[in-house]
Amino acid sequence: MAQTIDGRATLESVAREARVSRQTVSNALHRPQVLSPDTLVRVQRAIDALGYRPNRNAQSLRTGESRLIGLRVDPVPTLSGGVLDRFLHALAEGSREHGYQLLVFAPQSPDDELSGYRDLLTTMTVDAFVLTNTHQGDPRLGFLAERGTPVVSFGRPWGAEDDHHWVDVDGAAGTHQAVDHLVAQGHRRIAFLGWPTGSDVGDDRRAGWAAALRAHGLPAGPEATAAEALDLARAAALGLLTGSADRPTAVVCASDVLAVGVLHALHRLGLRAGADVAVTGFDDSPAASLSDPALSSVRQPLEQVAAEVVRVLGALLPRRPMPPPERPSGVLVEPTLVVRESSRARATEATDRPPAQHPTEENA
């Protein structure tokens, strides 16, 4: 029987089970690229059979690595929190597959932005950080860069894209797809409901809407802004829909929360989403498929984003199998429009043909 300590498998017991040396098992765990495929498979089978789990405390003392990746989350959940949940699950799974674990933390006070990072770096608890919700002049980027801490952000470090590693979803491409879809449905008066000016992500999504209208030879439609709250979105949407006699026949929104606000406004006005005014959102949050009617929305490929974040981190973290990149790099991932009832073609005005980008169709 393989050797164990207190019923737990050890590095030695795995080596005996796989009929290899202790160093070979260590290589399989930390430098798999140096082993032949057959040897790696044999060691992995022994690890699985014995249920071996590395002693992280001992590893950390020996190598100076914690094998932990830190990620800060907001202490108070938001309406769009489902999007971050998807990313967290995908990032945790991708990190685990590469021998790392995700450490999620929330600051005691949202005003003390750097406290969590300072505490974790002081105690040497983490090897790297993933940042979200980056913005112009984000103080976290400089704080961590000065300390030589590996960092990859989900979201562009706006204004400093060439100075940091990042992975982002192309918001402009997403709203461009939404306009393409609506034009294919016969719409020519396409409005936009976004966030107040100064939101980098919101401005990017608005730019895609404006560029698509120009590409189709259409004049700029009416637009309005609202903060990420249903009551504010509903009020802004009422202004868009009643502000002139030439009411828009479609509204592209910068988020699902804003789009649901438009659905509420249409209901108050006695209009039907999809039949009278088409509506698209962004994020494909749980609210999109649960709303009535179901909301067409731009879906962010968060699993792909997480995989790219882990890939970039893999070149920055200790014990990397390859040299780190010589300069910071960015990866832009394209989203996909999921079409539901809120933007389907009106039978009297258009056919239900897909646009050039081939958005995903769902029967909701």
Secondary structure per residue as TSV (DSSP state, phi and psi in degrees):
chain	resnum	aa	ss	phi	psi
A	1	M	-	360.0	142.1
A	2	A	-	-65.0	144.3
A	3	Q	-	-68.6	137.3
A	4	T	E	-136.7	165.1
A	5	I	E	-121.4	117.9
A	6	D	T	53.8	38.3
A	7	G	T	80.7	-1.5
A	8	R	E	-102.1	138.9
A	9	A	E	-67.6	146.0
A	10	T	-	-116.4	170.9
A	11	L	H	-58.7	-39.0
A	12	E	H	-66.4	-40.1
A	13	S	H	-67.5	-35.0
A	14	V	H	-66.4	-42.6
A	15	A	H	-61.2	-42.2
A	16	R	H	-65.6	-42.0
A	17	E	H	-63.4	-38.5
A	18	A	H	-88.8	-5.6
A	19	R	T	58.8	48.0
A	20	V	S	-136.5	176.2
A	21	S	-	-80.7	163.0
A	22	R	H	-60.9	-37.4
A	23	Q	H	-65.1	-34.9
A	24	T	H	-64.7	-40.1
A	25	V	H	-63.3	-43.2
A	26	S	H	-60.0	-41.6
A	27	N	H	-63.1	-39.1
A	28	A	H	-61.9	-33.8
A	29	L	H	-80.3	-34.2
A	30	H	H	-118.7	-26.1
A	31	R	-	-138.8	63.1
A	32	P	G	-61.9	-22.0
A	33	Q	G	-67.9	-16.9
A	34	V	G	-87.7	-6.1
A	35	L	S	-100.8	154.4
A	36	S	-	-71.9	153.3
A	37	P	H	-56.1	-40.1
A	38	D	H	-64.5	-43.6
A	39	T	H	-65.2	-41.7
A	40	L	H	-62.3	-41.3
A	41	V	H	-64.7	-41.4
A	42	R	H	-63.5	-42.6
A	43	V	H	-66.7	-42.0
A	44	Q	H	-63.3	-37.5
A	45	R	H	-64.3	-38.9
A	46	A	H	-67.0	-40.5
A	47	I	H	-60.4	-45.4
A	48	D	H	-66.6	-40.6
A	49	A	H	-66.0	-37.6
A	50	L	H	-91.4	-11.2
A	51	G	T	68.6	34.7
A	52	Y	-	-68.9	134.9
A	53	R	-	-130.1	124.8
A	54	P	-	-60.1	146.6
A	55	N	-	-81.3	102.6
A	56	R	H	-67.7	-34.4
A	57	N	H	-64.1	-42.8
A	58	A	H	-66.7	-41.5
A	59	Q	H	-59.6	-43.6
A	60	S	H	-63.4	-41.3
A	61	L	H	-66.4	-36.3
A	62	R	H	-77.7	-39.3
A	63	T	H	-107.3	-13.4
A	64	G	S	76.7	13.1
A	65	E	-	-116.3	145.2
A	66	S	-	-100.0	-16.6
A	67	R	-	59.5	31.1
A	68	L	E	-119.1	140.9
A	69	I	E	-116.3	125.2
A	70	G	E	-90.8	142.4
A	71	L	E	-142.1	121.7
A	72	R	E	-85.0	136.8
A	73	V	-	-122.9	158.5
A	74	D	-	-68.3	138.6
A	75	P	S	-68.4	-22.1
A	76	V	S	-115.1	123.8
A	77	P	-	-60.2	148.1
A	78	T	-	-114.1	169.3
A	79	L	T	-62.6	-30.2
A	80	S	T	-97.4	19.6
A	81	G	H	-63.6	-23.2
A	82	G	H	-59.9	-30.3
A	83	V	H	-66.3	-46.0
A	84	L	H	-64.8	-34.4
A	85	D	H	-59.7	-44.6
A	86	R	H	-60.4	-43.4
A	87	F	H	-65.0	-42.6
A	88	L	H	-59.8	-45.8
A	89	H	H	-62.0	-44.9
A	90	A	H	-66.3	-39.3
A	91	L	H	-68.2	-40.9
A	92	A	H	-61.8	-42.8
A	93	E	H	-66.9	-44.6
A	94	G	H	-64.1	-38.2
A	95	S	H	-66.0	-42.8
A	96	R	H	-61.1	-40.5
A	97	E	H	-63.7	-21.4
A	98	H	T	-103.1	14.3
A	99	G	T	85.3	13.2
A	100	Y	-	-117.8	158.3
A	101	Q	E	-119.0	151.7
A	102	L	E	-95.0	127.3
A	103	L	E	-108.4	109.8
A	104	V	E	-96.8	132.4
A	105	F	E	-140.4	155.5
A	106	A	-	-127.9	135.8
A	107	P	-	-68.6	150.4
A	108	Q	S	-64.8	-32.7
A	109	S	-	-133.4	129.5
A	110	P	T	-63.5	-17.2
A	111	D	T	-76.4	-23.3
A	112	D	-	-97.8	77.9
A	113	E	T	-62.1	-34.3
A	114	L	T	-99.5	-0.3
A	115	S	H	-62.3	-45.1
A	116	G	H	-62.8	-41.6
A	117	Y	H	-65.6	-42.1
A	118	R	H	-63.1	-43.4
A	119	D	H	-63.7	-45.3
A	120	L	H	-68.4	-36.1
A	121	L	H	-69.9	-35.9
A	122	T	H	-64.6	-39.2
A	123	T	T	-88.9	1.1
A	124	M	T	54.2	42.3
A	125	T	-	-83.3	-27.3
A	126	V	-	-125.2	156.1
A	127	D	S	-94.9	-25.1
A	128	A	E	-161.1	169.7
A	129	F	E	-129.7	148.1
A	130	V	E	-111.2	128.9
A	131	L	E	-104.5	147.3
A	132	T	E	-128.0	166.9
A	133	N	S	56.0	44.2
A	134	T	-	-70.5	155.3
A	135	H	-	-152.0	173.2
A	136	Q	T	-56.0	130.6
A	137	G	T	65.5	28.1
A	138	D	-	-57.2	116.9
A	139	P	H	-68.5	-22.3
A	140	R	H	-64.3	-36.1
A	141	L	H	-62.5	-49.7
A	142	G	H	-67.3	-39.6
A	143	F	H	-58.9	-46.1
A	144	L	H	-76.8	-35.1
A	145	A	H	-63.9	-39.1
A	146	E	H	-63.0	-25.1
A	147	R	T	-98.6	5.6
A	148	G	T	67.4	25.7
A	149	T	-	-85.6	128.0
A	150	P	-	-61.2	131.4
A	151	V	E	-141.9	136.7
A	152	V	E	-131.1	132.5
A	153	S	E	-104.7	140.5
A	154	F	E	-89.0	100.2
A	155	G	S	122.0	140.8
A	156	R	-	-66.6	140.6
A	157	P	-	-79.4	79.2
A	158	W	T	-49.4	127.5
A	159	G	T	87.8	-9.0
A	160	A	-	-140.4	37.6
A	161	E	T	-61.3	-27.7
A	162	D	T	-88.7	-0.1
A	163	D	T	-108.0	-8.0
A	164	H	S	-142.7	161.7
A	165	H	E	-86.9	133.9
A	166	W	E	-153.6	157.6
A	167	V	E	-132.8	133.4
A	168	D	E	-144.2	161.0
A	169	V	E	-94.9	136.1
A	170	D	-	-76.6	91.5
A	171	G	H	-64.1	-37.8
A	172	A	H	-63.0	-39.3
A	173	A	H	-64.6	-34.8
A	174	G	H	-65.9	-48.1
A	175	T	H	-71.0	-28.3
A	176	H	H	-62.3	-43.1
A	177	Q	H	-60.5	-40.7
A	178	A	H	-61.6	-43.6
A	179	V	H	-65.8	-42.9
A	180	D	H	-55.3	-45.1
A	181	H	H	-62.0	-46.1
A	182	L	H	-66.7	-39.1
A	183	V	H	-62.5	-40.3
A	184	A	H	-64.0	-23.9
A	185	Q	T	-85.1	-1.9
A	186	G	T	102.5	3.8
A	187	H	-	-80.3	140.5
A	188	R	-	-127.5	-19.0
A	189	R	-	-110.2	92.7
A	190	I	E	-115.4	113.3
A	191	A	E	-90.7	170.9
A	192	F	E	-134.3	133.2
A	193	L	E	-118.5	113.5
A	194	G	E	-127.9	-169.9
A	195	W	-	-87.6	161.6
A	196	P	-	-55.2	146.8
A	197	T	T	-55.2	140.1
A	198	G	T	113.3	-15.0
A	199	S	-	-82.2	113.8
A	200	D	H	-60.4	-44.0
A	201	V	H	-64.8	-44.1
A	202	G	H	-64.2	-41.1
A	203	D	H	-64.5	-35.2
A	204	D	H	-65.4	-42.6
A	205	R	H	-68.4	-36.6
A	206	R	H	-64.6	-39.0
A	207	A	H	-60.6	-37.3
A	208	G	H	-65.2	-40.5
A	209	W	H	-61.2	-47.9
A	210	A	H	-65.1	-40.9
A	211	A	H	-65.8	-37.4
A	212	A	H	-67.4	-40.0
A	213	L	H	-60.5	-43.6
A	214	R	H	-62.8	-41.3
A	215	A	H	-62.8	-31.0
A	216	H	T	-92.8	4.4
A	217	G	T	70.4	28.1
A	218	L	-	-104.4	147.3
A	219	P	-	-71.3	156.5
A	220	A	-	-60.6	130.2
A	221	G	-	-83.6	176.0
A	222	P	-	-67.2	154.6
A	223	E	E	-146.1	157.0
A	224	A	E	-149.2	166.0
A	225	T	E	-129.8	155.0
A	226	A	-	-158.1	149.7
A	227	A	-	-69.8	166.6
A	228	E	S	-76.7	72.7
A	229	A	-	-149.9	139.5
A	230	L	H	-61.0	-43.5
A	231	D	H	-66.2	-39.2
A	232	L	H	-69.2	-38.7
A	233	A	H	-65.3	-40.5
A	234	R	H	-63.1	-43.8
A	235	A	H	-64.4	-42.2
A	236	A	H	-64.9	-38.9
A	237	A	H	-66.6	-38.8
A	238	L	H	-60.3	-39.3
A	239	G	H	-63.8	-40.4
A	240	L	H	-64.0	-40.7
A	241	L	H	-85.1	-15.6
A	242	T	H	-122.2	4.7
A	243	G	S	-73.5	-19.2
A	244	S	S	-154.1	165.9
A	245	A	S	-69.9	-26.3
A	246	D	S	-91.1	70.2
A	247	R	-	-64.7	139.1
A	248	P	-	-63.5	147.8
A	249	T	S	-96.2	-5.0
A	250	A	E	-153.3	150.1
A	251	V	E	-132.2	122.9
A	252	V	E	-95.9	129.9
A	253	C	E	-116.2	149.6
A	254	A	S	-78.5	-9.6
A	255	S	S	-157.8	165.7
A	256	D	H	-69.8	-33.7
A	257	V	H	-61.0	-44.7
A	258	L	H	-64.1	-39.5
A	259	A	H	-65.8	-38.5
A	260	V	H	-65.2	-34.5
A	261	G	H	-60.1	-38.0
A	262	V	H	-65.3	-42.3
A	263	L	H	-58.7	-41.7
A	264	H	H	-64.1	-41.1
A	265	A	H	-64.4	-41.8
A	266	L	H	-61.7	-41.6
A	267	H	H	-62.2	-41.5
A	268	R	H	-64.1	-34.0
A	269	L	T	-85.4	-1.2
A	270	G	T	75.1	23.5
A	271	L	-	-105.9	155.4
A	272	R	-	-104.4	126.6
A	273	A	B	-68.1	130.7
A	274	G	T	94.8	-52.5
A	275	A	T	-78.1	-43.6
A	276	D	T	-101.6	-44.7
A	277	V	B	-137.7	122.9
A	278	A	E	-79.9	147.5
A	279	V	E	-137.5	135.3
A	280	T	E	-127.1	146.3
A	281	G	E	-113.4	-165.4
A	282	F	E	-147.6	130.3
A	283	D	S	117.9	-21.9
A	284	D	-	48.2	52.1
A	285	S	-	-73.0	169.7
A	286	P	H	-54.6	-29.8
A	287	A	H	-63.4	-26.6
A	288	A	H	-64.3	-47.4
A	289	S	H	-81.4	-17.2
A	290	L	H	-94.8	-12.7
A	291	S	S	-72.3	167.9
A	292	D	S	-129.3	109.2
A	293	P	S	-74.0	166.3
A	294	A	-	-60.6	140.3
A	295	L	-	-93.8	128.5
A	296	S	E	-68.6	135.8
A	297	S	E	-153.2	149.8
A	298	V	E	-81.2	120.5
A	299	R	E	-94.3	125.6
A	300	Q	-	-81.3	129.4
A	301	P	-	-77.7	72.5
A	302	L	H	-67.5	-29.0
A	303	E	H	-65.3	-40.3
A	304	Q	H	-67.5	-39.7
A	305	V	H	-60.0	-46.9
A	306	A	H	-61.4	-41.1
A	307	A	H	-62.4	-39.5
A	308	E	H	-68.3	-38.8
A	309	V	H	-60.9	-46.2
A	310	V	H	-64.8	-38.6
A	311	R	H	-61.8	-45.9
A	312	V	H	-65.4	-42.5
A	313	L	H	-60.8	-34.9
A	314	G	H	-59.2	-27.1
A	315	A	H	-87.6	-10.0
A	316	L	H	-104.8	-26.0
A	317	L	S	-78.5	161.1
A	318	P	T	-59.6	159.2
A	319	R	T	58.4	32.3
A	320	R	-	-70.5	145.4
A	321	P	S	-81.7	-3.1
A	322	M	S	-145.7	159.2
A	323	P	-	-62.5	147.5
A	324	P	-	-67.8	155.2
A	325	P	-	-60.5	144.9
A	326	E	S	-70.4	-27.5
A	327	R	S	-142.6	155.7
A	328	P	-	-57.5	149.2
A	329	S	-	-139.1	154.0
A	330	G	E	-121.0	149.3
A	331	V	E	-126.1	123.7
A	332	L	E	-109.7	120.9
A	333	V	E	-106.6	136.2
A	334	E	-	-89.4	134.6
A	335	P	-	-85.1	-177.2
A	336	T	E	-136.2	134.8
A	337	L	E	-80.1	126.9
A	338	V	E	-100.5	116.9
A	339	V	E	-93.0	126.9
A	340	R	-	-130.7	-166.1
A	341	E	G	-63.3	-27.7
A	342	S	G	-66.2	-13.8
A	343	S	G	-134.3	16.0
A	344	R	-	-68.8	156.9
A	345	A	-	-62.9	142.8
A	346	R	-	-81.0	129.9
A	347	A	T	-58.2	-31.0
A	348	T	T	-84.4	-10.6
A	349	E	T	-123.9	-20.0
A	350	A	-	-158.3	165.8
A	351	T	-	-100.2	161.1
A	352	D	-	-89.8	57.8
A	353	R	-	-96.6	147.2
A	354	P	-	-76.5	150.2
A	355	P	-	-76.1	179.8
A	356	A	T	-59.8	-31.9
A	357	Q	T	-79.8	-4.1
A	358	H	-	53.3	65.6
A	359	P	-	-65.8	157.7
A	360	T	E	-71.5	135.5
A	361	E	E	-101.0	135.8
A	362	E	-	-129.6	139.1
A	363	N	-	-94.0	101.3
A	364	A	-	-111.6	360.0
